[in-house]
């Protein structure tokens, strides 16, 4: 079942406000599948989200590493882990499985991590409900529309 939870528009000038709205709605979920064309701003949004969460690590695109790991302090000072994954270079789900992507998703599903996945279409079979599908669409050179859909 799919349920739209949030729809918003933003620019680089308003992205931090969009991130706060996003996290207020989405923060209780653990797996986030970021979909959008090349240059839509998936990595940029994730970087601002990590800034909002006060991630301790350097946030960068995982295009070549495939998986970056970040940490931030949660409620009560607990250490929270984020797996930031980029599945763009993957050929199929088997390659994703062999690269350890499924392990990261499983850790998030058990509540021990968060997964922020760019290009989830490349290995959608690794995603198991519930997860959030985040669609980012370019509406102008400076504006983006985002929809956040719960897949349950």
N, C-alpha and C positions, 0 to 999 in steps of 0.2 A: 504494500500500500504506500502511496506517496501523499504527503501532506506539506503544502507550502507553508513555511514558518515565517518567512521574512522576504521582503522585496525592498530594495533601496537603490538610489542613484548617488554617485559620488564622483569627485574629482580628486586630484592630488591635494588640493587645498582643503578638502573636507574628508579625506580618507580616515583621519583619526576619529572623527565623529562616527563614521560608518563602522569602523573597527569596534568601537564601544557598543554600538547597537547590535552588531553581529555577535560579540561575545556575550552580551546580556541574554540574547536568545539562544545561542549555540553552546555556551560554556559547559553545560551539563553533559554534552555528548563527547565521544572520544575519537571518532573516525570522521574525517572531513575530506571529501573528494572534490578537488578544485578543477573545474572544467572551463575551458575557454580557448579561443584561438591563440596562436602564437602572438605575443605582444599585448594580450588582453590585460595583463597586470596581475596574474596569479602570484608570482613570486613577490611582487611589490606589496600586495595585500598581506601575504603571509609575513613579510618582514615587519610591516606595521603592527600586525597582530602580536608578533613576538616582542616588539618594543612595548606594546600595551601590557603584556604579561611580565615584563621586566626579565626577559630571558638573559641569563648570565653569559651566554656564549655568543660568538660572532655568527650572525645569521647570514647565510649566503645560499645561492642557488645550488641544489644538489644534482645538477644536470650530468656532471661527469662522475661524481662520487656515488650517485643514485640515492644514497641515504645520508642525511646529516642528523646528528643527535644534539638536542639542546636541553637545557634545564632551567626551570624557574621555580620560585618558592610559592607553594600553594597555601591554602588556608592552614593556619597553625604552623607555618614554616616548613611543611613537608616538601620534600623534593619531588617535583613533577618533571617527567621526561617527555620530550616531543621528538617524534621521528618525522622529519621533513623529507619526503620522498619525491623523486621526479621519475615517472615511468615513461617519459617520452622516448628514450632510446631502447626500451624493451621491445622485443619482437612479438612476444606472446606471454600467456600466463605461466607457462612452464619455465620460461626464463626468469620471470619474476619470483616464482617459487624457489628456484635454484639460487637466486641472489639473496634470499632471506626475507623477502618482502612480507610473506605470509606470517612469519614469526613476529614481525613488528605489528602487523594488524591484529594478530591474536593477543599480543601484550596490551594493546589499546582496548580490545574487547573485554579483557579481564579487569580493566580499571587501573592498570599499572603504567599507562602511558597515553599520549595523544598521538594520532597520526594525521599529518597534513600532507595529502597526496596530490601532486600535480600530474595531469594527464592520466587520470584513473581509467579512461576508456581502453588503455593498452592492456589491462589485466583486470577487468571488472569482476571476473570470477573470484578474485581474492576478497572481494567485499561482501560481507554478510550483514544483514540487517540486525540491529538498526545502525544506520550511518547517515551522514548529511551530505547531500549533493549540492555543491556550491557552483552555480553557473555565473560566469562573469562575461558580459557582452560589451563590446566597444560600441558606444553610441555616437561618439565624436572623437576627435584627436585628444580631447582632455576629459571626457566624461565616460563613466562606466555605469552599467546597470548590473545588479547582482540579485539573484534569487537563491534562497536557501530552502531546500526541500528535504524533509525527513523521509528516508526510505525505511519502512518498518515491515 
